[in-house]
């Protein structure tokens, strides 16, 4: 992800946490209903189609969230509060490994 992208700046200002591996919120955001079967889900966008392909291959999503603690309000918004440059380097390394596995057709990533 581009270090100068707005989303990069925003996510580095919050404490990021995992909400579990069911991916329900991702599914709802993409397809509108968590009870909708994948074969019945709308496939209007390339994102919807690519995610459907990923899920059919056994992929899964981890729901995440962000929180900002009141005691952090006095900190400078122009600098990362919780995520360090080392965290970003590690994230990039992990994502590159995952993408390599995806390109090789590995399942269960």
Order of alpha helices (4+ residues) and beta strands (2+ residues): alpha-beta-alpha-alpha-beta-alpha
